[in-house]
Structure formats: structure tokens, C-alpha cells
Amino acid sequence: MPRIEPTDQSPEEISAKLYRYERIADKIEGGENWNESSLADYWRNGFAAVEHVLDEEDIQNSKEALYELIFKDNKGAIIQFSKPKSELKTDEEKELAVRKVHEFVKVDERLRGIAEHPAILAIVQDILGETPRLVQDMALLKPPHGGGEKPWHQDMAYGNLAYEKPVVGVWIALDEAALDNGCMHVIPGSHADGATPHYAIRDWQLCDAHVQVERDVAVPLLPGGILLFHGLLKHGTPYNLSTKKRRALQFHYVGESAIKLTPKEYKRFFTNEMSGAEC
């Protein structure tokens, strides 16, 4: 991946300039209310939000599992810190510096249970039209007072998720994901734009100037709510500038018949190699 360029914009400036907060997504109340109309809306908009999918026990077990992986034994899961571990002297400093935990499904049965949750898999299978196959698991953590932005991007622009059939992402709120602590933001219908070149700016991301920020819809969720989204949907999350934690699980699924794009195809679809266009 190309070198990430530094930015001279503050978190507050980026959050105000590149995200909107007045348009809120409609949500389905419970997985049992998913139906043919919900599926049609998903394909039209590129996403669907469903509240109250996980119960209190699921949520608490997930939080405890993440805590144990970070502070007691990672069991082989990968933990990504925003600072060198040698600088982190206390548990509080360590927790505030954890950005991502991934590859935990194989080592923790509580989190594996969420990835295999019957209500989630039923909806994902309805979207894919075939048996889902889990291809990525991660926890995305935004600590209070500046938890990092994830700039606008398409998930299938990350090589490990570049398949020749659509990937379905499932983003699960473990804390309340609100407008002030980094809830998901989406551009409805943007999956229909197809694969779009990405650039190394603050992350591997869409060019800021190419994002139709005026179309941004925010997707706040209660704990246990989920966002299902197409792998080509343009989405991002602003900084967490609040005093609250924002912890989420994210899984990606493909249909059992899906195959990976070749490196050559990936470059053609998701980089500027063909066009030479600059951001």
C-alpha cells in the first residue's frame, strides 16, 4: 500500500467538513421484521440498519471477550495500537490506544458466536442468495477524546475483500454509536457507482474532493443494532470527540461460490493505475 500522506487539518475540521449530521437513516426494529421490502431497500440503497439484533448477554459477552484479548491473553488474535506499546504504561493508556482487534473468531467462542448468530446469518444469506462464508472479523474501537476517523472508502478496495461478487459487511454496535462518538455514515446508493480508485491520504481512502458529502446519511445505532452494507458502498466514520467509548464488531461475508480478484484486476478497479488521475 502506498505511503499515507500527513494532513494539516484538525479532527474537528475534518469532522465538520467531511460529514453531515442532520440526515438520519431509517431503521428496522428487530431482525424478525426483515422482509422482501427490506431486501429491496438494501439493494437500492446499498445498506440496511436493524436495531435490537443482539441481546444484553451477547453485548456483554462480546465486551468481556475483547477486554480479555486486550489485557489478559490475545490467544493469537491481532491487536493494533495507535502508539508503540512501549509508551503505554497503564491499562487505561493501553485501552485508549487500541484501534483494532482482529482474527479473533478462531480463538474466542463468544465472538465466534456473534459471527455465527442465526439472525445475522439469515439476513446475510437472504442478501447473498447463497450460503454465507465469513472472510473477515474485527473489532473497531474509538476511545473517547479523539478516537480516530476512518475516512470515506469502499471495503472491497481493501485487497483481502476484493472478490468478483459482492461482499456484505455487518457492523455491530456494542456501545451506543451516536452522532457525537463516531457512528457510521453512508452515501445511499453509492454502491451503484462501482469500484472507485482509492488513495493513500489519511488512510487508504476515497479522495475527499470526490465524496458527495451533501448526500451523507448518518446511521446511529443502539447497542446490539447492526448495519448491513454492500462492499462497494461509500462509507466512513468521523472522529470520536466525545467522552464516550464507541466499540463495534465488524464481519464480512461472501457467498460460498465467490472467488478473489486477481492482483491485476484489483489494480484496475481500485487504483488510479489505468486513469493516472490524481486526488
C-alpha positions in Angstrom: 0.0 0.0 0.0 1.4 3.5 -0.8 2.7 5.8 1.9 0.0 7.7 3.9 0.3 11.4 3.4 0.2 13.7 6.5 -2.7 16.1 6.9 -2.7 19.6 8.4 -6.5 19.5 9.2 -7.6 19.1 12.8 -10.0 16.3 13.8 -12.7 19.0 14.4 -12.2 20.4 11.0 -12.3 17.0 9.3 -15.4 16.0 11.2 -17.2 19.2 10.3 -16.1 19.4 6.6 -16.5 15.8 5.5 -19.5 14.5 7.4 -23.2 15.6 7.8 -25.3 15.1 10.9 -28.8 16.2 10.0 -30.0 13.3 7.9 -30.6 10.0 9.8 -31.1 6.6 8.3 -34.4 4.7 8.7 -34.0 1.5 10.8 -35.8 -1.8 11.0 -36.9 -2.7 14.6 -35.6 -6.3 15.0 -34.3 -9.0 12.7 -37.7 -10.6 12.8 -39.1 -7.7 10.8 -36.6 -8.2 7.9 -38.7 -9.0 4.8 -38.8 -8.7 1.0 -39.3 -5.0 1.2 -36.2 -4.7 3.4 -34.2 -6.7 0.9 -35.3 -4.4 -2.0 -34.3 -1.4 0.1 -30.9 -2.9 0.7 -30.2 -3.4 -3.0 -31.5 0.1 -3.8 -29.6 2.0 -1.0 -26.6 -0.4 -0.5 -27.3 -0.7 3.2 -29.9 -1.6 5.8 -29.9 -0.8 9.6 -31.5 -3.2 12.0 -31.9 -2.4 15.8 -32.1 -4.9 18.6 -30.4 -7.9 16.9 -28.0 -8.8 19.8 -29.4 -9.1 23.3 -27.8 -7.8 26.5 -26.0 -11.1 27.1 -24.5 -11.1 23.6 -23.3 -7.5 24.1 -21.8 -8.1 27.5 -20.1 -11.3 26.4 -18.6 -9.5 23.4 -17.2 -6.7 25.6 -15.7 -9.1 28.1 -14.1 -11.2 25.3 -12.5 -8.1 23.8 -11.3 -6.9 27.3 -9.7 -10.3 27.9 -8.0 -10.4 24.5 -6.5 -6.9 25.0 -5.5 -7.2 28.7 -5.1 -10.8 29.6 -4.3 -13.1 26.6 -4.7 -12.3 23.0 -4.8 -16.1 22.2 -3.3 -15.3 18.8 -5.7 -12.5 17.9 -4.0 -9.4 16.4 -4.3 -6.2 18.3 -3.4 -2.9 16.5 -2.3 0.1 18.7 -2.2 3.7 17.6 1.0 4.2 19.7 4.1 2.0 20.3 3.3 -0.5 23.1 6.5 0.6 24.9 4.9 4.0 25.5 1.7 2.5 27.1 2.3 2.2 30.9 -1.2 1.7 32.3 -4.3 -0.3 31.3 -6.1 3.0 30.7 -3.4 4.2 28.3 -3.4 0.8 26.6 -7.2 0.8 26.2 -7.2 4.3 24.7 -4.5 3.3 22.2 -6.2 0.1 20.8 -7.6 0.9 17.4 -8.5 -2.6 16.1 -8.6 -6.3 17.2 -8.9 -8.9 14.5 -8.6 -12.6 13.7 -10.4 -13.5 16.9 -13.2 -15.7 15.7 -10.9 -18.8 15.7 -9.7 -18.2 19.2 -12.8 -16.9 21.1 -16.1 -18.9 21.1 -18.1 -15.9 22.4 -17.1 -13.7 19.4 -17.4 -16.7 17.1 -21.0 -17.0 18.3 -21.7 -13.4 17.2 -20.2 -14.1 13.7 -22.5 -17.2 13.5 -25.5 -15.5 15.1 -28.6 -17.1 13.4 -30.4 -13.8 12.9 -27.4 -12.2 11.3 -26.7 -15.2 9.0 -30.3 -15.4 7.9 -30.3 -11.8 6.7 -26.9 -12.1 5.1 -27.9 -15.3 3.3 -31.1 -13.6 2.0 -28.9 -10.8 0.6 -26.3 -13.1 -1.0 -28.7 -15.7 -2.2 -26.4 -18.5 -1.1 -24.7 -19.8 2.0 -22.5 -17.1 3.6 -18.8 -17.6 4.1 -17.0 -15.4 6.8 -13.9 -13.8 5.3 -13.0 -11.2 7.9 -13.6 -10.5 11.6 -12.5 -7.4 13.5 -13.4 -5.1 16.4 -13.2 -1.4 15.7 -12.6 0.8 18.8 -12.9 4.5 19.1 -11.9 5.6 22.5 -13.2 9.0 23.9 -11.4 12.3 23.3 -10.2 11.7 19.8 -10.8 8.1 18.7 -9.6 8.1 15.1 -11.5 8.8 11.9 -12.0 6.0 9.3 -12.1 8.2 6.1 -14.6 7.5 3.3 -13.9 4.3 1.5 -15.3 1.1 -0.1 -14.5 -2.1 1.8 -13.8 -4.1 -1.3 -11.0 -1.7 -2.1 -9.0 -3.5 0.6 -7.3 -6.4 -1.2 -8.4 -9.1 1.2 -12.0 -8.2 0.5 -11.7 -7.8 -3.3 -14.0 -10.5 -4.7 -15.8 -10.9 -8.1 -19.1 -11.0 -6.3 -20.4 -8.5 -3.7 -19.1 -8.6 -0.1 -21.6 -8.0 2.7 -20.4 -6.1 5.7 -22.1 -6.4 9.1 -21.2 -3.6 11.6 -22.4 -4.2 15.1 -22.7 -1.6 17.8 -21.5 -2.7 21.3 -21.9 0.8 22.8 -24.4 3.3 21.6 -23.0 4.6 18.3 -24.2 8.2 18.2 -23.7 11.4 16.2 -21.0 12.6 18.6 -18.9 9.5 19.1 -18.2 8.2 15.6 -21.3 6.3 14.3 -21.3 5.1 10.7 -22.0 7.5 7.8 -23.0 6.3 4.3 -23.7 7.7 0.9 -27.0 5.9 -0.1 -26.9 4.2 -3.5 -23.2 4.8 -4.0 -22.6 1.1 -4.4 -24.1 1.5 -7.9 -21.1 3.7 -8.8 -19.0 0.6 -8.9 -15.3 0.3 -7.9 -13.7 3.7 -7.3 -10.0 4.5 -7.1 -8.5 4.9 -3.6 -5.5 7.0 -2.5 -3.1 7.0 0.5 -4.1 10.2 2.3 -5.1 9.8 6.0 -5.8 6.1 5.2 -6.4 4.0 2.1 -9.5 6.1 1.2 -11.5 7.8 -1.4 -10.3 11.3 -2.4 -12.1 13.7 -0.1 -12.9 16.0 -3.0 -14.7 13.2 -4.8 -17.1 12.3 -1.9 -20.6 13.7 -2.3 -20.7 14.8 1.3 -24.0 16.6 0.8 -25.6 13.1 0.4 -24.2 11.8 3.7 -26.7 9.9 5.9 -25.7 9.1 9.5 -26.6 5.7 10.9 -26.7 6.0 14.8 -27.4 2.6 16.5 -28.2 1.4 19.9 -26.1 -1.3 21.5 -26.9 -4.5 19.7 -28.0 -2.8 16.5 -26.4 -3.7 13.2 -25.7 -2.1 9.8 -25.5 -4.4 6.8 -23.9 -2.8 3.8 -22.6 -3.6 0.3 -18.9 -3.9 -0.1 -18.9 -1.1 -2.7 -21.0 1.3 -0.5 -19.1 4.5 0.2 -19.0 5.0 4.0 -16.8 6.3 6.8 -16.8 7.3 10.5 -15.7 10.6 11.9 -13.5 11.1 15.0 -14.9 10.3 18.4 -14.6 13.7 20.1 -17.0 12.8 22.9 -16.4 11.5 26.4 -17.9 8.1 25.5 -16.4 4.9 24.2 -17.5 3.5 20.8 -16.8 -0.2 20.4 -18.1 -2.1 17.4 -17.7 -5.5 15.8 -17.5 -5.9 12.1 -17.7 -9.0 10.0 -17.5 -9.5 6.2 -19.2 -12.4 4.3 -19.2 -13.6 0.7 -21.3 -16.3 -0.9 -19.7 -19.7 -0.9 -19.1 -19.5 -4.7 -17.3 -16.2 -4.6 -13.6 -16.0 -5.7 -11.0 -13.4 -5.2 -10.0 -10.8 -7.8 -6.5 -11.3 -9.2 -3.9 -8.6 -8.2 -4.1 -7.3 -11.8 -7.9 -6.9 -11.7 -7.7 -5.3 -8.2 -5.3 -2.6 -9.5 -7.5 -1.9 -12.5 -10.6 -1.5 -10.4 -9.4 0.2 -7.2 -6.3 2.2 -8.0 -5.5 5.0 -10.5 -3.2 2.8 -12.4 -5.3 3.0 -15.6 -6.5 6.6 -15.4 -3.5 8.3 -13.8 -5.9 10.6 -12.1 -4.6 12.4 -9.0 -6.5 13.2 -5.9 
